[in-house]
Amino acid sequence: MVIEELAKENPSFTEKLISVDEKQYRSSSHRTRHYVHNDRDQLYEANRKDLAEKFSRKVAGVWLGTNLNSQTMLQVIKEACEAAEIEYGPLSSLKW
């Protein structure tokens, strides 16, 4: 829902999200896949189209990997915040 809501607010959000995800993917030696991509077959390792077909969902015009643990889901949300240029943090830090 985070990706869908942010995409409603800014039409270029998904392109920025893919760019942020690409940057994070390339900068981490431990990361083995993309979390968000415009090509479903690029979500998982090159020869794992079976995983992409089984564990992906189209959200706001982009493909999202769905086989994610809670820590990875938080990483995706952080990437979404970066792409939307909003600060990630606990709800208690919000100023009303």
PyMOL commands that set and color helices and strands:
alter all, ss='L'
color gray80, all
select helices_A, chain A and resi 2-9+13-27+40-42+49-54+70-84+91-93
alter helices_A, ss='H'
color red, helices_A
select strands_A, chain A and resi 36-37+56-59+62-65
alter strands_A, ss='S'
color yellow, strands_A
deselect
rebuild
show_as cartoon
